[in-house]
Amino acid sequence: MANKTIGIVGARGHTGAELIRLVAAHPGLELAFVSSRELDGQRLADHSDAYTGDLVFGNLDPAAVAAAGVDVVVLALPNGKAAPYVEAIDKAGASTVIVDLSADYRFDERWYYGLPELYRDRWRGEKRISNPGCYATAIQVSIAPLKDLLAAPPVSFGVSGYSGAGTMPSDRNDPEKLRDNLMPYSLTGHMHEKEASRHLGLPVEFMPHVAPHFRGLTVTTNLYLAKPAKRDDIVHRFEARYHREKLIQVVDEAPWVSQIANRHHLEVGGFALSMDGRRVVVVATLDNLLKGAATQAMQNVNRAMGFDELTAIPL
């Protein structure tokens, strides 16, 4: 079987670099183009130690991306930038699959929301796949097994490394401003709060913060239960929900972000119960560039292209 071809738009960013690493290790995918305005004309191999070919970065506009005719295009662009590429590919009438890593289509009913561990059975062969947000992934995995037990909206406190703020300079990715600091932002109405609420089908409250480390995030979620529960029953619900999932590990202790950096799976644990058994605290960690972005995109690409979901993902 001939290799499937893949192109990446926005390949200079942190997530693009991780995706290039995964594609380079994939036995059935061939990197057809990498597009970056800033790196136009430079050799990819000079920027990625995972890639050894002769490919150079291009600065491809939407029409050029559509004309490339690849099997799958991954859009790794900032929020609000995907539409011209989607429109151009739609107009070209190509059978190209699009995986969009921004928030632009996470609320669009015509797009499949690609969090396989929770919504795998909802996929109907769609060629338009919206990759979930990093925080939204951790929040939903933390809450889904207990959805039917809740007495109030879950409250999630999140802390992320500064790679989550992207490469465009800002306070939230400035190591000097973050040194010895914890930076709260978007404390109500954060995009991932809306996203998790929509896809879980219940209101979620979320308060994000940026810390001085580069990669990895942790979400601590407070859940009030309608009736008292035992810790063993809570743990059993999580184990039963995720026991087949290679990229979700249910752990006993609350997981640490330092132990998840550069790993492709999510860890969920802690399961601390209040004395009266009516409140449980769950902690989830993941690498925001991997299971929170590139690894999840690779799961979605694999499924759309007919490969095993975990192909080229180091376990």
C-alpha positions as CSV (number, residue, x, y, z in Angstrom):
1,M,0.0,0.0,0.0
2,A,1.4,3.4,-1.0
3,N,2.1,5.8,1.8
4,K,-0.6,8.4,2.7
5,T,0.6,12.0,2.3
6,I,0.3,14.6,5.0
7,G,0.9,18.4,5.1
8,I,1.3,20.6,8.1
9,V,0.3,24.3,8.1
10,G,1.8,26.3,11.0
11,A,4.7,23.9,11.3
12,R,7.0,26.3,13.1
13,G,5.1,26.2,16.4
14,H,5.7,23.9,19.4
15,T,2.9,21.5,18.4
16,G,4.0,21.4,14.7
17,A,7.5,20.4,15.8
18,E,6.0,17.5,17.9
19,L,3.8,16.4,15.0
20,I,6.7,16.4,12.6
21,R,8.5,14.0,15.0
22,L,5.5,11.7,15.1
23,V,5.0,11.7,11.3
24,A,8.8,11.1,10.7
25,A,8.4,7.8,12.8
26,H,5.2,6.7,11.0
27,P,5.6,3.8,8.6
28,G,2.6,4.7,6.5
29,L,2.7,8.5,6.3
30,E,4.9,10.7,4.1
31,L,5.4,14.4,4.9
32,A,4.4,16.2,1.6
33,F,4.8,19.8,2.8
34,V,5.5,21.9,5.9
35,S,4.3,25.5,5.7
36,S,5.6,28.4,7.8
37,R,5.8,32.0,6.9
38,E,8.9,32.6,9.1
39,L,10.9,29.6,8.0
40,D,10.1,29.8,4.2
41,G,12.9,28.3,2.2
42,Q,14.8,26.7,5.1
43,R,15.4,23.0,5.3
44,L,13.2,21.1,7.7
45,A,16.1,18.8,8.7
46,D,17.9,21.9,10.1
47,H,15.0,22.5,12.5
48,S,14.0,19.0,13.4
49,D,16.4,16.3,14.6
50,A,13.7,13.7,13.9
51,Y,13.5,14.4,10.1
52,T,16.3,13.6,7.7
53,G,14.9,14.2,4.2
54,D,15.3,17.2,1.8
55,L,12.0,18.9,2.4
56,V,12.1,22.7,2.8
57,F,9.5,24.9,4.6
58,G,7.2,26.7,2.2
59,N,4.9,29.6,2.8
60,L,1.7,28.1,1.3
61,D,-1.4,30.2,1.0
62,P,-4.8,28.4,1.3
63,A,-5.1,27.9,-2.5
64,A,-1.6,26.3,-2.6
65,V,-2.5,24.0,0.3
66,A,-5.7,22.9,-1.4
67,A,-3.8,22.4,-4.7
68,A,-1.3,20.1,-3.0
69,G,-3.9,17.3,-3.0
70,V,-2.5,15.5,0.0
71,D,-4.5,12.9,1.9
72,V,-4.6,14.8,5.1
73,V,-3.8,18.4,6.1
74,V,-3.1,19.3,9.8
75,L,-3.8,23.0,10.6
76,A,-1.6,24.0,13.6
77,L,-2.5,27.6,13.5
78,P,-3.6,30.2,16.1
79,N,-7.4,30.5,16.8
80,G,-9.3,32.3,14.1
81,K,-6.9,31.4,11.2
82,A,-8.2,28.1,9.9
83,A,-11.3,29.1,7.9
84,P,-9.5,30.2,4.6
85,Y,-7.7,26.9,4.4
86,V,-10.9,24.9,5.1
87,E,-12.8,26.9,2.5
88,A,-10.1,26.5,-0.1
89,I,-9.9,22.7,0.4
90,D,-13.7,22.5,0.3
91,K,-13.8,24.5,-2.9
92,A,-11.2,22.2,-4.5
93,G,-13.5,19.3,-3.9
94,A,-10.6,17.2,-2.8
95,S,-11.1,14.2,-0.5
96,T,-8.5,15.7,1.8
97,V,-9.0,15.0,5.5
98,I,-8.5,18.1,7.7
99,V,-7.5,17.9,11.3
100,D,-7.7,21.4,12.9
101,L,-5.8,22.0,16.2
102,S,-7.3,25.3,16.9
103,A,-10.6,26.0,18.7
104,D,-12.3,27.2,15.5
105,Y,-14.4,24.1,14.8
106,R,-14.8,22.6,18.3
107,F,-18.4,23.9,18.4
108,D,-19.3,23.1,14.8
109,E,-21.8,20.2,14.6
110,R,-20.5,19.3,11.1
111,W,-17.1,18.5,12.5
112,Y,-16.1,15.4,14.5
113,Y,-14.7,16.3,17.9
114,G,-11.7,14.1,18.1
115,L,-11.2,13.0,21.7
116,P,-11.1,9.2,21.0
117,E,-11.2,7.9,24.5
118,L,-14.5,9.6,25.2
119,Y,-16.2,10.0,21.8
120,R,-14.7,7.2,19.6
121,D,-18.1,5.7,18.9
122,R,-19.4,9.1,17.6
123,W,-17.1,9.1,14.6
124,R,-18.9,8.5,11.3
125,G,-16.0,8.7,8.9
126,E,-16.0,12.5,8.9
127,K,-13.2,14.1,6.9
128,R,-13.3,17.3,9.1
129,I,-11.9,16.6,12.6
130,S,-11.5,19.2,15.4
131,N,-8.7,18.4,17.8
132,P,-9.6,19.0,21.4
133,G,-7.9,21.6,23.6
134,C,-5.3,20.5,26.1
135,Y,-7.0,21.6,29.2
136,A,-10.4,20.5,27.8
137,T,-9.0,17.0,27.3
138,A,-7.8,16.7,31.0
139,I,-11.1,18.3,32.3
140,Q,-13.4,15.9,30.4
141,V,-11.4,12.8,31.3
142,S,-11.5,13.8,35.0
143,I,-15.3,14.3,35.0
144,A,-16.8,11.8,32.5
145,P,-16.8,8.7,34.7
146,L,-18.8,10.6,37.4
147,K,-21.2,12.6,35.3
148,D,-24.3,10.8,36.6
149,L,-23.4,11.3,40.3
150,L,-22.9,15.0,40.4
151,A,-24.9,17.4,42.6
152,A,-23.3,20.7,41.3
153,P,-21.1,21.9,38.4
154,P,-17.5,20.6,38.6
155,V,-14.8,23.2,39.4
156,S,-11.4,22.7,37.8
157,F,-8.2,24.5,38.8
158,G,-5.6,24.3,36.0
159,V,-1.9,25.1,35.8
160,S,0.0,24.8,32.5
161,G,3.6,25.3,31.3
162,Y,4.2,28.3,29.2
163,S,4.5,26.4,25.9
164,G,0.6,26.4,26.1
165,A,0.8,30.2,25.3
166,G,2.3,29.5,21.9
167,T,5.3,31.2,20.2
168,M,3.9,34.7,19.8
169,P,5.5,36.8,22.6
170,S,3.2,37.6,25.5
171,D,3.4,37.9,29.3
172,R,2.2,34.3,29.5
173,N,5.2,32.9,27.7
174,D,7.9,35.3,28.9
175,P,10.2,33.3,31.2
176,E,11.4,36.4,33.0
177,K,7.8,37.5,34.0
178,L,7.0,33.9,34.9
179,R,10.1,33.3,37.1
180,D,9.0,32.5,40.7
181,N,5.5,33.3,39.6
182,L,2.0,31.8,38.9
183,M,0.0,33.8,36.5
184,P,-3.9,33.6,36.6
185,Y,-5.8,34.5,33.4
186,S,-9.3,34.1,31.8
187,L,-10.7,33.1,35.2
188,T,-14.3,32.8,33.8
189,G,-15.4,32.0,30.3
190,H,-12.1,30.4,29.1
191,M,-12.4,28.7,25.7
192,H,-11.7,25.3,27.3
193,E,-14.4,25.9,29.9
194,K,-17.0,26.4,27.2
195,E,-15.5,23.4,25.2
196,A,-15.6,21.0,28.1
197,S,-19.1,22.1,29.1
198,R,-20.4,21.6,25.6
199,H,-19.0,18.2,25.0
200,L,-19.7,16.8,28.5
201,G,-23.3,18.2,28.3
202,L,-23.0,19.9,31.8
203,P,-21.6,23.2,33.0
204,V,-18.0,23.2,34.1
205,E,-16.2,26.0,35.9
206,F,-12.5,26.4,35.1
207,M,-9.7,28.7,36.3
208,P,-6.4,28.5,34.4
209,H,-2.9,29.6,35.4
210,V,0.5,29.6,33.8
211,A,3.6,28.5,35.7
212,P,7.4,28.9,34.9
213,H,7.8,25.3,33.5
214,F,7.8,24.8,29.8
215,R,5.5,21.8,29.1
216,G,2.9,19.8,30.9
217,L,-0.3,20.7,32.6
218,T,-2.3,19.6,35.7
219,V,-6.0,20.0,36.3
220,T,-7.4,19.5,39.8
221,T,-11.2,19.1,39.8
222,N,-13.6,19.4,42.7
223,L,-16.7,17.3,42.3
224,Y,-19.8,17.4,44.6
225,L,-21.7,14.2,44.7
226,A,-25.5,13.8,45.0
227,K,-25.0,11.0,47.6
228,P,-22.1,9.7,49.6
229,A,-19.6,7.5,47.8
230,K,-16.7,5.2,48.8
231,R,-13.3,5.8,47.3
232,D,-13.1,2.3,46.0
233,D,-16.3,2.8,44.0
234,I,-14.9,6.1,42.5
235,V,-11.6,4.4,41.5
236,H,-13.5,1.5,40.0
237,R,-15.6,3.8,37.8
238,F,-12.4,5.4,36.4
239,E,-10.7,2.0,35.9
240,A,-13.8,0.5,34.2
241,R,-14.1,3.5,31.9
242,Y,-10.5,3.7,30.8
243,H,-9.1,0.1,31.3
244,R,-8.8,-0.4,27.5
245,E,-7.2,3.0,26.8
246,K,-3.5,2.8,26.3
247,L,-3.1,6.6,26.5
248,I,-5.0,7.1,29.8
249,Q,-3.5,5.7,33.0
250,V,-5.6,5.6,36.2
251,V,-3.1,6.0,39.1
252,D,-3.7,5.9,42.8
253,E,-1.8,9.0,43.9
254,A,-2.3,12.5,42.5
255,P,0.0,12.6,39.4
256,W,2.8,15.0,39.0
257,V,3.4,17.2,36.0
258,S,7.2,16.6,36.1
259,Q,6.5,12.9,35.4
260,I,4.3,13.4,32.4
261,A,6.4,15.9,30.4
262,N,7.5,14.4,27.1
263,R,5.2,11.4,27.6
264,H,2.2,10.7,25.3
265,H,-0.4,9.5,27.8
266,L,-2.6,11.2,30.3
267,E,-2.6,10.3,34.0
268,V,-5.6,10.7,36.3
269,G,-5.6,9.9,40.0
270,G,-5.7,11.3,43.5
271,F,-9.4,10.5,44.2
272,A,-9.4,12.2,47.5
273,L,-12.8,11.9,49.3
274,S,-14.1,14.2,52.0
275,M,-15.1,12.8,55.4
276,D,-18.8,12.7,54.5
277,G,-18.1,11.0,51.1
278,R,-19.9,13.7,49.2
279,R,-17.0,15.5,47.7
280,V,-14.2,14.0,45.6
281,V,-11.1,15.7,44.1
282,V,-9.6,14.3,41.0
283,V,-6.2,15.3,39.4
284,A,-5.3,14.8,35.8
285,T,-1.9,15.6,34.1
286,L,-0.8,15.5,30.5
287,D,1.8,17.0,28.2
288,N,0.0,19.9,26.6
289,L,2.0,19.5,23.4
290,L,1.5,15.8,23.1
291,K,-1.7,14.2,24.4
292,G,-3.0,17.8,24.6
293,A,-2.2,18.4,21.0
294,A,0.1,16.5,18.6
295,T,-0.4,12.9,20.0
296,Q,-4.1,13.4,19.9
297,A,-3.9,14.7,16.4
298,M,-1.9,11.6,15.4
299,Q,-4.6,9.4,16.9
300,N,-7.2,11.3,14.7
301,V,-5.0,11.1,11.6
302,N,-4.4,7.4,12.1
303,R,-8.2,6.7,12.4
304,A,-9.1,8.8,9.4
305,M,-6.4,7.2,7.3
306,G,-7.3,3.6,8.3
307,F,-4.2,2.9,10.4
308,D,-4.3,1.5,14.0
309,E,-5.0,4.5,16.2
310,L,-1.7,4.2,18.1
311,T,0.6,3.8,15.1
312,A,3.9,5.8,15.6
313,I,2.8,6.9,19.1
314,P,5.4,5.8,21.7
315,L,3.7,4.1,24.6
